[in-house]
Amino acid sequence: MRLSRRPALVTGLTSAAILSLALTGCGGGANATGTSAAAGDSVTCPNGNIRFGVEPFEDPSKLEPAYRTIADALGKELNCKVEVTVVDNYAA
């Protein structure tokens, strides 16, 4: 019986999509006083950026473009820079 890596990719991308939808609901572009906050002051964007780490369940050359799309959408919604890092191994 040959096992395919495709279900792992689908599961990972589905999880990432759900995470992005959940985070999108958390950011509204305004702080507690109702005024717009700069990226460095935002509770959704600590220290001016978000780091998005991805475990290597598939070839990194396939993962990076998929997660970059998600990171770009998150960055747009949260108004901050989102960094994507696909780690080399599970120990990272």
Secondary structure, DSSP 8 states (H G I E B T S, - for coil): ----SHHHHHHHHHHHHHHHHHHHHH--SB-TTSSB--GGG-TTSGGGEEEEEE--SS-HHHHHHHHHHHHHHHHHHHTSEEEEEE-SSTT-
